[in-house]
Amino acid sequence: MDLAQLLQRIVNMVLRRLLRIGVNKGMEGLARGGSGGAQKGNTLTPAERQAAARARQAVKRARQAAQITRRMR
């Protein structure tokens, strides 16, 4: 293996990890409604709390599915 191939493998590994982090952060942001959750001074209604909890559960399941898919490759 020459130096170019070794560098390409390292770059690919780093990019894969960065992409995974970015996807996870984006999914978390969507689960919070994109606004960072409850804003200062505003409290969530019970219905909004339940919706946020369901969104967090959906994100958790999506993350688990992505992890299983990566393991299968």
C-alpha positions in Angstrom: 0.0 0.0 0.0 1.4 3.3 -1.0 1.2 6.6 0.9 -1.6 8.0 -1.2 -3.9 5.0 -0.5 -3.1 5.2 3.2 -3.9 8.9 3.3 -7.1 8.4 1.4 -8.2 5.7 3.9 -7.5 8.0 6.8 -9.4 10.9 5.2 -12.4 8.7 4.4 -12.5 7.4 8.0 -12.4 11.0 9.4 -15.1 12.2 7.0 -17.3 9.2 7.8 -17.1 10.1 11.5 -17.8 13.8 10.9 -20.8 12.9 8.8 -22.2 10.6 11.4 -21.8 13.4 14.1 -23.5 15.9 11.8 -26.4 13.6 11.1 -26.9 12.9 14.8 -26.8 16.6 15.6 -29.3 17.3 12.9 -31.7 14.6 14.1 -31.4 16.0 17.6 -32.2 19.5 16.3 -35.2 18.2 14.4 -36.4 16.4 17.5 -36.3 19.7 19.5 -38.4 21.4 16.8 -35.4 23.2 15.3 -35.7 26.0 17.8 -33.5 24.6 20.6 -36.4 23.4 22.7 -38.3 25.6 25.1 -37.1 29.2 24.7 -36.3 31.4 27.6 -39.4 32.4 29.5 -41.7 30.0 27.6 -42.8 26.8 29.2 -44.0 23.8 27.2 -47.6 22.8 27.4 -48.3 19.1 28.4 -49.1 18.4 24.7 -45.8 19.9 23.6 -43.9 17.9 26.2 -45.5 14.7 24.9 -44.7 15.6 21.3 -41.1 16.3 22.2 -40.8 13.0 24.1 -42.2 11.1 21.1 -39.8 12.9 18.8 -36.9 12.0 21.1 -38.0 8.4 21.0 -38.2 8.5 17.2 -34.7 9.9 17.0 -33.4 7.2 19.3 -35.0 4.5 17.2 -33.6 6.1 14.0 -30.1 6.2 15.5 -30.4 2.6 16.6 -31.5 1.6 13.1 -28.6 3.5 11.5 -26.2 1.8 13.9 -27.6 -1.7 13.0 -27.3 -0.8 9.3 -23.7 0.2 9.7 -22.9 -3.0 11.5 -24.5 -5.1 8.7 -22.3 -3.5 6.0 
